[in-house]
Amino acid sequence: MKGLRQLVQWVCVLSIVMSCFVAANGQENIVEPFNGKDLTGWQLKRESGSHWVVGKAAMSAENPRELTVTEAVAGEGELINQRGSGVDIYTTAEFGDCTLTIDVMVPRGSNSGIYLMGNYEIQVLDSWGKAQVGPGDIGGLYGAAAPLVNASKEPGTWQQFVIEFQAPKFADGKKVANAVFKKVMLNGKVIHENIEVQGPTGGNLGRGEQPKGPLMFQGDHGPVAYRNIRIAQ
């Protein structure tokens, strides 16, 4: 009996040590909202007109303004909006302060957006080759701040965002601090640091500002593909 109690104590100690180790390494809660198989865990902003599918995306050789979609191995698919004039899609799970890591691909001339909390947009656009970029170019905080540099890759190429985001803060039901993009990196280059946003971007989910909200992708402007979506809280 004494040996059993000691074993239980050691298991508890080990559990605490492992929890501390994980927390110290910033991995206490990593969410992957897209399973690579289907749209489980996602909702559409409008019930009709969706062009979101799961598969493998590539820029079309016949028309570089379009994406071709092929079947993916189960669990290895990408979240793809095949055509423009579709609908936005967002997670059923909601998030506050977080670091979002995500890969995106746009064909030539295409346009989408990544909305933190369904409210605050990081622009997704084919901005390859532009000498000067504005808030509407890839990585721009639409309506708020242009990226520091044009870190865009060629259309049809996978590009990676790492977005450190601080949610707005509330006390007694009132907002006491704005949302802040603490750091945004595109393809390994810093494009924003400590940018405060006064309120939601146009085209938002329409819920107003809250302590938590979903991750949303714009699907009504052009073809786009997303993969490797990871949210660390």
N, C-alpha and C positions, 0 to 999 in steps of 0.2 A: 504493500500500500504506500509506504514511504517512497519507494522507487517510482511509483506512478505519479505521486505528487511532484517529485523532482522533475520528471519528464515533462509534465504539464507546465511547470514553471519555466523550464528551458525553452519550450515551444513558445510561450508567451514572450519571453525575453527576445528570442530570435525574431518573432514577428515585429516587435517594437523596433529592433535594430534595423530590420529590412525596411520598415516604413520610413524611418529616419533617413536611411541611405537613399531611398527613392526620392523622398522630398528634397533632400540636399542636392540631388542631381536634376531637380526641376521636372521630374517625370511623374509627379504624384497623380496626375489625371490627364491622360492623353486620349482624346476621342477621335475616331475615324468614322465620320457620319455616312460615308459612302462605302458600301460593301463590295463594289466591283461586279455585282451580279444583277441587281435590279434596283428599283426606285424605293425600296423599303426605307422608311425614315425620312422621306421627302414629301413635300406637298406642293401643289401648283397654285399660283396666285389666282388663276382662273381655270375653271374645269375643262373648257373646250379650247382647241387650237394648239395643243402642246406638240412640240417636235423633239422633246427630250427622249433619248434612247440610251441604252448601254451597249457598248461595243468597242472596236478599235478605230480611231480616227486618223485620217491622213488628208492632206490637202490634195484636191483633185488635180490630176495631170491635165485633164481636158479643160477644166475651168478652175483656175486657182482661187477664185472667189468662193468656192464651195468645198465642203468636206465630204470625203467618201467614208462610209462606215462598213466595217467587216465584223464578222462574229469574233468574239473574244473567248478565251478559255475562262471558265467559271471562276469568278473571284478576281480576275485580272482585267476587267473591263474599265472603260472610261465613261464619264458622264458627258454626253454629247447632245448639243442642240444642233440639229441637222440644217435648219433653215431659219431665216429671220421671220419677223411677224408672228412669232410664237408667244409663249408666256414665260413669266419668271418662275423660278423654282426655289424652294427654301426648305431648310431642315425642320423637322418636328422638334428636335432638341434645341434648347436655347442657351446662350452663353453671355458672360459678362467680360471681365478682364481675360485676355487670352493672347496666345501667339499662334497665328494661323500660318501654316506652311502649305503651299498649293502650287501645282503645275497647271499651266494654261496654254492652249494652242488656238490661234486664230488664223484663218486663211487670209488672203490678200484683201485689204480694205474692210475687214469685218470689225464688229463692235460688240462688246458685252460689258459687264460690270460685276464686281464682287462687292456685295453689301454686307458689312459687319452689322450684326444685330438687325438686319433688314432695313437699316437706316443710312449708313455712312458708306459712300461708294469709293472704291478704288477702281479707276477706269481701266478697262481692257480694250485695246484698240491696236490695229496694225499701224504702228508708228515707225516702222523700219526706214532708216535713211534720212529722217528729218534732222535738219541742222539745229532747229530750235523746237522745243516742245512746251505745250501749255497744259492747263488743268484738264483738258479734254483728251490728252494723249495717254498712252499706256503708263500706268502708275500714277497718273494724276489724281488728286483728291478733287473730284469734280465740283466745280464752283468754289473751291477753297484754296488750292495750292498746286502749282506746277511741279513736276519732278525736278530734282536738282540736275539730273543728267538724263540723256536719252539712253537708257540701258536696253532698249528693245533689240530682239533678235529678228531674223527674217520671218516673214509669214510662213506658216506651216511647220514652224519649229517649236518644240516644247520650251516654255519659259517658266522660271520659278519665282514666286513671291514668298517672302518671309515678312509677316506683318505683326508687329508688337502693338497691341491695342489696349487702351484703357477705357472702360465703359464710363458713361456719365454717372455721377453720384447723386444720390437723393437723400433728403432728410425730411421727415414728416410729410412725405408725398410731394415735396418740391425739389426741383433740380438745384443742386448747390455747386456742381462742377460739370463742365462740358466734357464730351468725349475727346480723347487725345490719341492720335497716331504717334506712339512714342518712337518707333523706328520702322521704316519700310525699306526692304531690300528687294531689288529686282535683278535676277541673274548675277547675284553676288555683289551688286553695287548699291550703296546707300542712296536712296532717292528722296527720303523724307526723314526728319527728326523733330520730334516734339511739336507736331502740328495740332493745334486745338481746333475743333470744328464746332461752330455755334449751334448747329441743328442738323436735322436730316437732309440728305440729298434728295433732289427731285426724283420721282420714280420709286420712292421707298415703299415699304409694305403698307404704310398707312395706319400704323398703330400708335404713332407718337413715340416720344422718348421714354424708355423704361430701364430698370436696372439690368435686365437681360433681354436678349432677343435672338432670333435665328440667323443663320448664315444664308444669304440669298444670292442667286446668280441671275443676271439679266438674260432673258431669252427672247426678247421682242425686237432686237436690233439686227442680229446676224448670227451666222454659224460660229460655234465655239465648242471647245472640249476642255474638260477639267479632269485631273487625276491626282493621286497622292495627297488627298485632303486630310490634314492632321491639325487638330486643335488642342493645344496644351493650355491647361488652366491652372 
